Amino acid sequence: MADELGAAGLRFERDGVFGWCVLDRPRARNALTPAMYFGIKRALKLVEESGELAALIITGTGDVFAPGGDLGGRAEPGDDLPDGLDGPDVLPFVAIRDSRVPVVAAVNGICQAGGLLIAMLSDIAVASDRATFRVPELLRGIPDATYASVLPAHVGVAIARDLLLSGRRFDAAEAQRLGVISRVVPHGELRSAATRAASEILRAGPDARLHVKRMLNEHYGPIDYQTMFWSLRNSREPREGMRAFMEKRDPDWIPGD
């Protein structure tokens, strides 16, 4: 029970000094429930408080890393989300960014929306050469505050506009070229490459590493969660965008011709 993360779609595995948080919800293509998002924060805390583990590696199963949040609002039996959490408190992105222990994303396949934020805010993101990427939030009517803060710091304002406003797909080679992720390896070498990346980070002095991470994180802008969550609660666009996605149709704001 010590390694339970409170989410049916997550598994926690130990491999020497490395903890592996595995997104494993194949029926929903690893779509992240609120309990899964919060479970990643639990995995971080588990590693930070462990006397045996030194780094966390996050990966997915099959051909999917993470496609983002479950737009259908579905949960799984066994999900355990603490009562009274506000929207931003569920999300793991800032916790990953500020983690005291090294965090590596091993991107095994489809990576978009919240999944791509997990990869971008990890200390190192290692992607399979089969991985594909997308920032689809605006296609669903969601003004994503984390992306507005993070993406320009990685790729510059012009490319951030391109990726956010178009919602287009791009492959691992382009993701590396643009600076969305840092390493691309042959698919069969992903696990060993992720372990190697975590080992490299562990060679750095822990206190010095935290100071440098703080300095690097200052390049990100403030995250306007107030606007984002107000829109999710009150605007019709996210509801129409999510409904259109579930019904496999275009949202009604797209011109008919």
FIBA-509435 format. One record per residue: residue number from 0; y, z, x of N, C-alpha, C, O, CB in turn. Coordinates in steps of 0.05 Angstrom, whole numbers, plus 5000, padded with zeros to 4 digits. Each point is the difference from the previous one (the first is absolute). Glycine has a CB too. Layout:
   nr    ny    nz    nx   cay   caz   cax    cy    cz    cx    oy    oz    ox   cby   cbz   cbx
  NUM     Y     Z     X     Y     Z     X     Y     Z     X     Y     Z     X     Y     Z     X
...
***
This chain:
   nr    ny    nz    nx   cay   caz   cax    cy    cz    cx    oy    oz    ox   cby   cbz   cbx
    0  4976  5000  5016  5024  5000  4984  5025  5000  5017  5022  4993  4990  4953  5031  4974
    1  5023  4984  5062  5024  5002  5016  5013  4973  5005  5024  4998  5005  4956  5041  5017
    2  5004  4940  4977  5010  4973  5005  5006  4984  4974  5005  4976  5001  4970  5024  5042
    3  5024  5013  4934  5007  4987  4975  5030  4995  4999  5016  5017  5007  4944  5004  4970
    4  5047  4955  5014  5028  4992  4999  5011  5000  4972  5024  4992  4995  4969  4981  5046
    5  4991  5034  4939  5010  5002  4972  5003  4973  4987  5015  4998  4980  5007  5043  5033
    6  4965  4938  4997  5003  4973  4989  4973  4986  5002  4988  4998  5021  5061  5000  4991
    7  4942  4993  4965  4973  4987  5000  5000  4974  5016  4979  4991  5009  5013  5028  4946
    8  5031  4969  5049  5001  4975  5015  5005  5003  5030  5004  4980  5014  5013  5000  4946
    9  4981  5044  5050  5004  5005  5029  4975  5014  5012  4988  5017  4986  5062  4986  5007
   10  4944  4990  5031  4980  5015  5016  5012  5009  5026  5017  4987  5012  4945  4986  4967
   11  5029  5051  5030  5009  5009  5026  4976  5002  5018  4980  5013  4993  5058  5013  4986
   12  4963  4962  5044  4978  5000  5019  5010  5010  5027  5023  4996  5008  4955  4965  4968
   13  5004  5052  5038  5007  5011  5027  4984  4984  5021  4976  4995  4997  5033  5051  4984
   14  5005  4946  5040  4988  4986  5022  5012  5010  5026  5021  4990  5009  4970  4968  4963
   15  4996  5063  5039  5012  5012  5024  5026  5014  4993  5001  5016  4982  4977  4950  5048
   16  5043  5026  4985  5027  5013  4995  5015  4984  4979  5024  5006  4994  4977  5011  5053
   17  4987  4963  4941  5014  4983  4981  4991  5006  4971  4976  5001  4995  5029  4963  5041
   18  5015  5039  4947  4994  5001  4971  5006  4973  4989  5020  4987  5006  4991  5062  4991
   19  4971  4941  4986  5003  4974  4986  5004  5005  4971  4984  5012  4986  4987  4965  5048
   20  5051  5013  4956  5006  5000  4971  4994  4972  4990  5014  4981  5006  5022  5056  4997
   21  4943  4961  4981  4990  4973  4991  5006  4996  4971  4991  5015  4983  4972  4987  5051
   22  5053  4977  4960  5005  4992  4973  4976  4986  4989  4993  4978  5010  5057  5019  4999
   23  4937  5014  4971  4974  4990  4991  4999  5001  4970  4987  5018  4988  4990  4996  5055
   24  5036  4967  4944  5000  4998  4971  4995  4971  4992  5017  4987  4989  5016  5052  5007
   25  4943  4952  5009  4994  4971  4998  5004  4989  4972  5007  4976  4997  4961  5029  5040
   26  5027  5011  4942  5003  4990  4973  5028  4991  4994  5005  4983  4983  4958  5047  5002
   27  5057  4982  5028  5028  4994  4996  5012  4987  5025  5024  5000  5003  4979  5038  4964
   28  4980  4952  5051  5010  4986  5024  5018  5019  5016  5020  4991  5012  4977  4965  4965
   29  4995  5069  5024  5015  5021  5015  5028  5005  4991  5017  5010  5015  4956  4977  5023
   30  5033  5006  4937  5027  5006  4989  5003  5031  5001  4982  5015  4993  5018  4943  4977
   31  5024  5050  5038  5005  5028  5006  5008  5015  4975  5020  4994  4987  4993  4994  5059
   32  4972  5032  4946  5007  5019  4979  5020  5020  5011  5001  5003  5025  4954  4990  4951
   33  5060  5022  5007  5016  5022  5010  4984  5020  5017  5010  5010  5020  5020  4984  4941
   34  4945  5012  5030  4984  5018  5015  4992  4989  5028  4998  5016  5019  4984  5002  4938
   35  5015  4956  5045  4994  4988  5026  5025  5002  5018  4997  5006  5024  4969  4963  4955
   36  5057  5024  5010  5024  5003  5016  5003  5028  5011  5004  5004  5024  5018  4960  4948
   37  4975  5056  5010  5003  5028  5009  4977  5008  5018  5003  5017  5017  5021  4994  4940
   38  4952  4977  5039  4977  5006  5017  5005  4992  5029  4989  5013  5018  4982  4981  4942
   39  5044  4985  5044  5007  4993  5028  5016  5022  5013  4997  5005  5023  5002  4945  4964
   40  5020  5062  4997  5015  5022  5011  4981  5024  5006  5003  5014  5020  5038  4971  4954
   41  4939  5019  5009  4980  5021  5006  4985  4994  5025  4994  5018  5015  5002  4991  4936
   42  4997  4966  5054  4986  4992  5024  5016  5006  5025  4990  5010  5020  4986  4954  4954
   43  5050  5030  5024  5018  5007  5023  5000  5030  5005  4998  5009  5023  5030  4951  4966
   44  4975  5055  4990  5001  5029  5003  4973  5011  5011  5000  5018  5017  5033  4985  4945
   45  4945  4985  5030  4974  5008  5009  4998  4996  5030  4990  5018  5015  4990  4971  4941
   46  5029  4988  5054  4999  4995  5029  5019  5018  5015  4993  5011  5021  4994  4941  4970
   47  5037  5052  4998  5020  5016  5013  4991  5029  5003  5007  5013  5020  5028  4957  4962
   48  4950  5040  4998  4992  5028  5001  4973  5004  5012  4991  5023  5004  5036  4984  4956
   49  4959  4971  5047  4974  5003  5011  5002  5007  5030  5018  4992  5014  4964  4974  4953
   50  4999  5050  5042  4999  5006  5028  4983  4980  5016  4999  5001  5024  5006  5046  4964
   51  4983  4933  4998  4982  4981  5013  5011  4972  4999  4994  4984  5018  4968  5045  4970
   52  5053  4964  4991  5010  4972  4997  5027  4997  5012  5017  5018  5000  4956  4978  4958
   53  5032  4980  5053  5025  4995  5015  5016  4977  4989  5024  4998  5006  4955  5021  5033
   54  5009  4963  4945  5015  4977  4990  4987  4991  4973  4977  5006  4995  5035  4980  5052
   55  5004  5000  4937  4990  4989  4975  5001  4970  5000  5020  4988  5009  4996  5053  4967
   56  4962  4947  5016  4999  4970  4997  4995  4994  4971  4982  5011  4987  5001  4983  5060
   57  5034  4989  4941  4998  4992  4972  4990  4972  4998  5010  4982  5013  5027  5050  4974
   58  4942  4963  4997  4989  4973  4997  4990  4997  4971  4999  5018  4984  4989  4980  5065
   59  5004  4977  4945  4989  4994  4974  4971  4991  5002  4987  5003  5021  5058  4985  4963
   60  4945  5001  4994  4972  4991  4999  4999  4971  4991  5018  4990  4987  4966  5057  5003
   61  4995  4939  5018  4997  4972  4992  5022  4983  5011  5006  5002  5024  4971  5013  4934
   62  5034  4968  5025  5021  4982  5010  5028  5010  4991  5019  4984  4999  4949  4978  4999
   63  5034  5064  4995  5026  5010  4990  5007  5026  5015  4983  5018  5002  5009  4962  4953
   64  5032  5021  5056  5011  5025  5011  5011  5015  4976  4989  5020  4992  5022  4959  5054
   65  5012  5012  4943  5011  5012  4976  5020  4980  4988  5017  4990  5014  4977  5057  5004
   66  5003  4948  4955  5019  4982  4987  5024  5013  4988  5016  4987  4987  4945  4985  5004
   67  5042  5054  5013  5021  5016  4988  4990  5017  4978  4976  5004  4996  5056  4960  5016
   68  4987  5046  4972  4993  5018  4978  4986  4987  4977  5004  4976  4996  5035  5051  5017
   69  4945  4987  4973  4986  4990  4977  5019  4996  4977  5009  5020  4988  4949  5003  5026
   70  5049  4952  4980  5021  4995  4980  4990  5006  4972  5016  5002  4981  5002  4963  5049
   71  4956  5037  4967  4990  5008  4973  5001  5029  4995  4993  5009  4978  4977  4953  5025
   72  5039  5054  5016  5003  5029  4996  4973  5014  4997  4999  5022  4990  5044  4969  4988
   73  4936  4996  5032  4974  5012  4997  4995  5022  5021  5011  4999  5022  4972  4958  4959
   74  4999  5061  5012  4991  5021  5019  4970  4999  5000  4987  4985  4985  5055  5044  5007
   75  4946  4988  5024  4971  5002  5002  4991  5029  4995  5015  5018  5005  4985  4944  5028
   76  4976  5041  4955  4989  5027  4997  4999  5014  5027  4991  4988  5020  4982  4997  4940
   77  5036  5039  5041  5000  5015  5025  5027  5000  5014  5004  5014  5020  4949  4976  4984
   78  5066  4993  4987  5027  5001  5012  5012  5027  4995  4999  5011  4978  5006  4939  5015
   79  5008  5061  5028  5011  5027  4999  5029  4998  5011  5004  5002  5024  4950  5020  4980
   80  5065  4975  4978  5028  4998  5008  5014  5026  4991  4999  5007  4976  5001  4942  5021
   81  5013  5065  5021  5013  5025  4992  5021  4996  4978  5013  4979  4999  4980  5038  5048
   82  5008  5002  4935  5020  4998  4978  5028  5003  5010  5005  5013  5020  4961  5005  4948
   83  5052  4969  5018  5029  5004  5005  5011  4984  5024  5023  5005  5007  4970  5039  4974
   84  4992  4938  5030  5011  4984  5022  5019  4979  4990  4995  4987  4980  4963  5021  5046
   85  5065  4990  4987  5019  4979  4994  4991  4974  5013  4984  5001  5018  5054  5032  4978
   86  4971  4944  4994  4991  4974  5010  4999  4998  5030  4979  4994  5011  5039  4987  4948
   87  5005  5023  5055  4999  4997  5029  4982  5019  5014  4990  4994  5022  5056  4991  4975
   88  4948  5038  4991  4983  5020  5013  4971  4991  5002  4984  5009  5016  5046  5026  4967
   89  4962  4946  4999  4973  4989  5001  4996  4981  5023  4979  4999  5012  5018  5007  4938
   90  5024  4979  5056  4998  4978  5019  4996  5010  5029  5012  5020  5007  5016  4952  4963
   91  4955  5014  5046  4994  5010  5027  5017  4987  5022  4996  5007  5023  4959  5001  4961
   92  5064  4974  5009  5013  4984  5020  5016  5016  5021  4997  4996  5024  5005  4968  4942
   93  5014  5054  5024  5017  5016  5018  4982  5019  5017  5005  5005  5023  5034  4993  4945
   94  4940  5012  5019  4981  5018  5015  4986  4985  5022  4996  5011  5022  4997  5016  4937
   95  5000  4948  5036  4988  4983  5022  5020  4995  5022  4994  5003  5023  4975  4975  4943
   96  5055  5015  5026  5021  4994  5020  5006  5024  5018  5004  4997  5024  5016  4971  4943
   97  4980  5056  5021  5009  5024  5015  4976  5016  5011  5004  5022  5010  5037  4979  4962
   98  4935  4989  5025  4976  5016  5007  5000  5011  5028  5008  4986  5019  4967  4987  4948
   99  5017  5052  5037  4997  5011  5026  4976  4989  5015  5000  5001  5025  5022  5041  4958
  100  4958  4948  5003  4977  4989  5013  5002  4969  4999  5012  4989  4982  4960  5051  5006
  101  5017  4946  5032  5000  4971  4999  4987  4989  4975  4979  5010  4991  5021  4990  5059
  102  5012  4980  4938  4989  4986  4977  4998  4970  5006  5020  4988  5008  5000  5047  4960
  103  4956  4954  5030  4995  4972  5004  4990  4988  4975  4982  5011  4987  5008  4997  5062
  104  5020  4968  4943  4990  4985  4978  4981  4978  5010  5008  4985  5017  5034  5025  4955
  105  4934  4990  5018  4981  4979  5007  4998  4981  4976  4984  5005  4981  4989  5025  5051
  106  5043  4949  4968  5004  4983  4977  4977  4979  4999  5001  4980  5015  5050  5027  4986
  107  4930  4997  4982  4976  4984  4999  5002  4975  4982  4982  4983  5002  4993  5058  5008
  108  5045  4957  4973  5001  4978  4981  5027  4999  4985  5021  5005  5012  4929  4997  4984
  109  5049  4993  4979  5024  4998  4983  5017  5025  5003  4990  5022  4996  4986  4947  4971
  110  5049  5027  5039  5018  5023  5005  5027  4993  4988  5014  4982  5010  4961  5031  5033
  111  5033  5001  4936  5025  4994  4988  5011  5025  4986  4986  5020  4996  5000  4932  4998
  112  5039  5046  4997  5013  5021  4985  4998  5027  5015  5006  5001  5024  4984  4974  4932
  113  5000  5046  5030  4998  5026  5013  4981  4999  5024  5003  5016  5019  5006  5005  4938
  114  4971  4962  5042  4981  4998  5023  5015  4990  5025  4994  5010  5022  4969  4981  4947
  115  5055  4990  5028  5015  4991  5023  5019  5021  5011  5004  5002  5024  4992  4951  4958
  116  5015  5063  5000  5018  5022  5009  4984  5020  5017  5010  5010  5020  5019  4984  4939
  117  4946  5012  5032  4983  5017  5016  4996  4989  5028  5002  5015  5020  4975  5000  4938
  118  5018  4959  5044  4996  4987  5026  5025  5001  5017  4999  5006  5023  4966  4965  4956
  119  5058  5022  5008  5025  4998  5015  5009  5027  5011  5013  5001  5021  4999  4959  4951
  120  4983  5061  5013  5010  5026  5008  4980  5016  5016  5006  5022  5009  5021  4978  4950
  121  4949  4989  5046  4982  5012  5019  5011  4996  5028  5017  4982  5004  4944  5010  4965
  122  5030  5024  5050  5010  4997  5027  4993  4973  5012  5016  4987  5013  4979  5062  4993
  123  4980  4942  4989  4992  4973  5008  4983  4988  4977  4983  5014  4989  5017  4998  5061
  124  5006  4963  4943  4984  4986  4980  4984  4978  5014  5011  4982  5012  5022  5028  4951
  125  4941  4993  5036  4982  4980  5012  4988  4984  4976  4987  5012  4983  5002  5017  5058
  126  5014  4945  4959  4991  4983  4978  4978  4981  5008  5000  4989  5022  5046  5015  4958
  127  4935  4993  5002  4980  4979  5003  5014  4973  4999  5020  4997  4986  4944  5033  4994
  128  5025  4950  5034  5011  4973  4998  4995  4988  4973  5010  4978  4994  4983  5017  5055
  129  4992  5018  4934  4995  4991  4972  5020  5012  4980  5001  4992  4977  4951  5002  5034
  130  5064  5026  4998  5018  5014  4982  5022  4982  4989  5009  4982  5014  4981  5060  5011
  131  5018  4963  4951  5023  4987  4988  5019  5020  4989  4992  5023  4994  4980  4937  4995
  132  5053  5033  5008  5022  5019  4994  5018  4989  4978  5002  4975  4997  4996  5043  5051
  133  5015  5000  4938  5018  4992  4979  5017  5024  4992  4991  5023  5001  4977  4942  4983
  134  5058  5030  5008  5017  5021  4990  5007  4991  4971  5021  4988  4996  4999  5024  5051
  135  4964  4996  4933  5003  4989  4973  5016  5016  4980  5001  4994  4977  4956  4985  5032
  136  5056  5043  5000  5012  5019  4982  5020  4987  4981  4999  5005  4975  4995  5030  5059
  137  5023  4948  4976  5021  4988  4983  4987  4981  4979  5012  4995  4979  5021  5009  5058
  138  4944  4985  4969  4986  4983  4981  4991  5016  4976  4994  4989  4978  4991  4981  5059
  139  5013  5057  4966  4992  5018  4979  5024  5014  4988  4997  5018  4983  4958  4988  5039
  140  5069  4988  4987  5024  5013  4990  5005  5028  5011  5013  5016  4988  4980  4958  4971
  141  4996  5031  5065  5002  5026  5012  5019  4999  5024  4995  4986  5019  4958  5026  4967
  142  5070  5003  5013  5019  5000  5022  4990  5021  5021  5009  5023  5000  5030  4964  4969
  143  4944  5004  5049  4986  5019  5018  5019  5010  5021  5009  4985  5017  4948  4991  4974
  144  5048  5050  5009  5020  5012  5018  4989  5003  5028  5015  4997  5020  5004  5027  4942
  145  4955  4980  5041  4988  5003  5027  5002  4974  5015  5008  5000  5024  4961  5036  4959
  146  5024  4942  5004  5003  4974  5013  5029  4994  5008  5005  4990  5022  4955  4994  4953
  147  5058  5022  5007  5028  4995  5006  5010  5015  5025  5017  4990  5014  4991  5002  4938
  148  4979  5031  5054  5007  5015  5023  4985  4991  5025  5011  4997  5021  4998  5042  4949
  149  4965  4956  5026  4982  4995  5023  5000  4971  5010  5001  4995  5024  4971  5042  4958
  150  5026  4944  5000  4995  4973  5008  5022  4988  5018  4993  4987  5020  4982  5007  4938
  151  5051  5010  5035  5020  4989  5018  4999  5011  5029  5006  4986  5019  5023  5008  4941
  152  4963  5032  5042  4997  5012  5027  4978  4986  5016  5002  4999  5025  5015  5045  4957
  153  4963  4946  5005  4978  4987  5014  5006  4970  5006  4994  4991  5022  4974  5041  4956
  154  5043  4954  5003  5001  4971  5002  5029  4989  4999  5003  4976  5004  4952  5023  4975
  155  5065  5017  5017  5027  4990  4996  5006  4994  4971  4982  4997  4984  5017  4984  5062
  156  5027  5018  4948  5008  4997  4972  4992  4973  4989  4991  4999  4977  5047  5032  5031
  157  4965  4947  5007  4994  4974  4989  4971  4997  4993  4994  4990  4978  5043  4991  5050
  158  4945  5028  4989  4971  4998  4994  4993  5019  4978  4983  4994  4983  5007  4992  5064
  159  5022  5038  4953  4995  5019  4978  5007  4988  4973  4986  5003  4981  5022  5035  5051
  160  5015  4948  4967  5008  4987  4975  4979  4979  4992  4991  4999  4977  5057  5008  5034
  161  4943  4977  5008  4980  4980  4995  4975  5012  4988  4990  4992  4979  5028  4981  5059
  162  4971  5047  4975  4974  5012  4992  5003  5015  4973  4982  4998  4983  5004  5006  5065
  163  5036  5011  4949  5004  5015  4975  5006  4983  4976  4988  5003  4979  5028  5035  5050
  164  5002  4943  4975  5010  4984  4977  4980  4979  4992  4998  4993  4976  5048  5016  5038
  165  4938  4980  5004  4981  4979  4993  4973  5012  4993  4986  4988  4983  5038  4981  5048
  166  4969  5054  4980  4973  5011  4995  4978  4982  5010  4977  5002  4990  5042  5020  4971
  167  4986  4961  5059  4980  4981  5009  4979  5014  5017  5005  5021  5012  5029  4942  4987
  168  4942  5024  5003  4979  5010  5017  5004  4989  5028  5010  4979  5004  4959  5023  4957
  169  5022  5014  5059  5000  4991  5027  4976  5012  5015  4990  5021  4993  5061  4975  5007
  170  4941  4990  5021  4975  5008  5014  5005  5019  5023  5023  5007  5005  4957  4949  4982
  171  4999  5052  5026  5002  5020  5021  5017  4990  5024  5015  5015  5011  4941  5004  4975
  172  5041  4956  5021  5015  4989  5022  5030  5001  4995  5015  5008  5017  4946  4962  4994
  173  5047  5022  4964  5028  5002  4993  5010  5028  4999  5022  5007  5008  4974  4950  4967
  174  4987  5061  5014  5008  5028  4998  5006  5012  5028  5018  5015  5003  4954  4990  4955
  175  5011  4988  5061  5005  5009  5027  5025  4987  5012  5016  5014  5013  4934  4993  4993
  176  5053  4967  4990  5023  4986  5011  5026  5012  4989  5020  5002  5014  4952  4957  4991
  177  5029  5047  4969  5024  5011  4988  5005  5029  5007  5023  5009  4997  4970  4959  4966
  178  4987  5046  5046  5003  5029  5006  4993  5018  4978  5006  5024  5000  5029  4963  5030
  179  4951  5002  4949  4990  5017  4978  4979  5019  5010  4999  5024  4994  5012  4940  4973
  180  4970  5026  5049  4979  5016  5013  5000  4992  5030  5012  4980  5008  4960  5024  4949
  181  5014  5012  5059  5003  4995  5029  4975  4988  5014  5003  4986  5020  5027  5052  4980
  182  4947  4965  4989  4976  4990  5014  4981  4985  4980  4997  5009  4977  5006  5030  5056
  183  4986  4939  4976  4981  4985  4985  4975  4996  5018  5002  4992  5023  5034  4984  4949
  184  4941  5029  5016  4975  4998  5016  4979  4985  4983  5002  4999  4975  5008  5044  5050
  185  4969  4946  4988  4978  4988  4984  4988  5021  4981  4999  5024  5006  4991  4944  5032
  186  5003  5022  4938  4991  5019  4979  4979  5019  5009  5001  5024  4994  5010  4941  4973
  187  4969  5025  5048  4978  5017  5009  5008  5022  5020  4984  5018  5006  4987  4944  4985
  188  5053  5036  5020  5008  5019  5021  5020  5021  4988  5011  5015  5015  4982  4949  5020
  189  5011  5035  4939  5021  5016  4988  4996  5030  5005  5019  5014  5009  4988  4951  4957
  190  4969  5045  5029  4996  5029  5002  5004  5009  5029  5013  5020  5005  4954  4978  4957
  191  5022  4988  5057  5003  5008  5028  5029  4997  5009  5010  5017  5016  4943  4969  4993
  192  5061  4994  4981  5029  4997  5008  5017  5022  4988  5018  5009  5013  4975  4941  4989
  193  5001  5058  4973  5015  5023  4988  4995  5026  5015  5018  5015  5005  4979  4962  4951
  194  4978  5027  5052  4993  5024  5015  5014  5000  5027  5011  5020  5009  4945  4983  4968
  195  5045  4973  5035  5013  4998  5026  5030  5005  4998  5012  5014  5017  4954  4953  4997
  196  5047  5023  4964  5028  5005  4996  5006  5030  4997  5019  5010  5011  4985  4945  4967
  197  4979  5058  5006  5004  5029  4996  4997  5015  5027  5014  5019  5005  4970  4977  4948
  198  4996  4996  5063  4996  5012  5026  5024  4997  5018  5007  5018  5015  4944  4974  4980
  199  5061  4984  5004  5024  4995  5017  5023  5018  4992  5014  5011  5017  4972  4941  4988
  200  5018  5052  4969  5022  5018  4991  4995  5028  5010  5019  5015  5007  4988  4956  4953
  201  4967  5038  5040  4994  5027  5007  5005  5006  5029  5000  5023  5009  4966  4977  4956
  202  5039  4980  5052  5007  5004  5028  5029  5009  5003  5007  5011  5021  4959  4954  4992
  203  5050  5031  4967  5028  5009  5001  5002  5030  4996  4985  5012  4985  5030  4942  4998
  204  5005  5058  5030  5006  5028  4995  5006  5005  4971  5018  4987  4990  4998  5018  5058
  205  4972  5014  4939  5004  5004  4971  5029  5006  4993  5010  4988  4980  4944  5028  5017
  206  5059  5001  5017  5028  5007  4994  5018  4976  5005  5017  4993  4984  4975  5055  5027
  207  5004  4939  5012  5016  4976  5007  4996  4978  4979  5019  4986  4992  4978  5026  5057
  208  4978  4985  4942  4994  4980  4980  5015  5005  4974  5011  4982  4988  4944  5012  5032
  209  5046  5031  4972  5014  5007  4975  5030  4995  5002  5013  4991  4981  4952  5043  5010
  210  5047  4972  5033  5028  4995  5003  5006  4970  4999  5020  4992  4987  4984  5050  5041
  211  4979  4942  4985  5005  4971  5000  4996  4989  4972  5014  4982  4991  4971  5015  5057
  212  4995  5013  4937  4996  4991  4973  5024  5006  4982  5009  4983  4984  4941  5024  5021
  213  5062  5017  4999  5024  5007  4985  5022  4980  5006  5014  4991  4982  4972  5057  5018
  214  5018  4946  5026  5021  4981  5008  4995  4972  4988  5018  4987  4990  4989  5039  5052
  215  4968  4965  4959  4993  4974  4988  5005  4999  4970  5010  4981  4989  4956  5013  5048
  216  5027  5028  4950  5002  5001  4971  5029  5000  4991  5006  4994  4976  4952  5031  5022
  217  5061  4981  5020  5028  4998  4993  5009  4971  4995  5022  4996  4988  4986  5046  5039
  218  4976  4939  4981  5007  4972  4994  4996  4992  4971  5010  4980  4991  4977  5009  5056
  219  4997  5028  4939  4997  4995  4971  5024  5010  4985  5012  5021  5007  4938  4982  4998
  220  5057  4983  4973  5021  5010  4983  4990  5022  4981  4976  5005  5000  5046  4950  5004
  221  4997  5057  4981  4992  5019  4980  4983  4987  4978  5003  4976  4995  5038  5051  5014
  222  4941  4988  4979  4983  4989  4979  5011  5008  4973  5000  5024  4993  4959  4978  5038
  223  5050  4979  4953  5013  5006  4974  4979  5002  4978  4997  4983  4983  5044  4992  5033
  224  4943  5047  4986  4979  5004  4979  5013  5005  4973  4987  4995  4980  4982  5023  5055
  225  5055  4992  4964  5013  5006  4974  5002  4975  4983  4993  5000  4977  5033  5037  5044
  226  4983  4941  4991  5002  4975  4986  4973  4989  4993  4995  4990  4977  5048  5000  5046
  227  4939  5011  4996  4973  4989  4995  4986  5014  4977  4989  4986  4982  5008  5003  5067
  228  5002  5037  4951  4986  5014  4979  5014  5001  4974  4988  5001  4979  4992  5027  5056
  229  5047  4970  4965  5015  4996  4975  4991  4974  4987  4995  4999  4976  5044  5028  5042
  230  4959  4952  4998  4992  4974  4990  4972  5001  4989  4994  4989  4979  5037  4989  5053
  231  4951  5035  4982  4972  5001  4991  4998  5015  4973  4983  4994  4984  5002  5005  5064
  232  5033  5020  4948  4999  5016  4975  5015  4987  4977  4992  5003  4977  5003  5038  5051
  233  5027  4944  4979  5018  4992  4979  5004  4970  4996  5008  4991  4979  5014  5052  5030
  234  4973  4942  5012  5005  4971  4997  4976  4986  4987  4977  5009  5004  5053  4993  5037
  235  4975  4977  4944  4978  4985  4988  4987  4982  5020  4977  4992  4996  5047  5010  4960
  236  4989  4991  5066  4989  4980  5018  4973  5010  5013  4981  4984  5000  5065  5000  5009
  237  4952  5040  5002  4974  5008  5011  4978  5000  4979  4978  4992  5006  5046  5035  5027
  238  4982  4981  4942  4980  5000  4979  4991  4972  4994  4976  4994  4997  5043  5048  4984
  239  5000  4939  5016  4994  4972  4995  4985  4988  5024  4981  4985  4996  5059  5012  4974
  240  4969  5009  5054  4987  4989  5023  4971  5009  5003  4982  4985  5006  5062  5014  5016
  241  4951  5027  4973  4973  5010  5001  4983  4989  4978  4976  4993  5004  5041  5049  5017
  242  4994  4956  4955  4985  4989  4977  4993  4971  5005  4978  4992  4994  5046  5040  4975
  243  4995  4953  5042  4994  4972  5006  4979  4997  5021  4983  4982  4998  5064  5007  4991
  244  4953  5028  5031  4979  5000  5021  4973  5005  4987  4980  4986  5006  5053  5030  5029
  245  4965  5005  4948  4974  5006  4988  4991  4978  4981  4976  4995  4998  5036  5054  5005
  246  5007  4937  4984  4993  4979  4981  4998  4973  5014  4995  4979  4986  5027  5047  4978
  247  4981  4973  5062  4998  4976  5016  5019  4978  4989  4991  4977  4995  4961  5035  5016
  248  5073  4995  4986  5020  4980  4991  5026  5006  5015  5003  5020  5014  4976  4977  4940
  249  5040  4984  5044  5026  5004  5012  5016  5020  4984  4998  5001  4975  5001  4952  5043
  250  5017  5064  4995  5018  5017  4985  5021  4984  4986  5006  4977  5007  4986  5060  5026
  251  5020  4974  4946  5017  4985  4982  5027  4993  5011  5016  4986  4988  4960  5035  4975
  252  5031  4990  5061  5026  4993  5012  4999  4974  5016  5021  4990  5008  4988  5059  4994
  253  4967  4939  5002  4999  4975  5014  5008  4977  4981  4989  4999  4978  4974  5019  5052
  254  5055  4964  4978  5008  4978  4983  4976  4983  4991  4982  4995  5016  5063  5005  5006
  255  4956  4992  4954  4976  4986  4988  4993  4974  5014  4977  4992  5000  5035  5029  4958
  256  5008  4965  5053  4994  4975  5013  4997  5002  5030  4995  4979  5013  5030  4999  4950
***
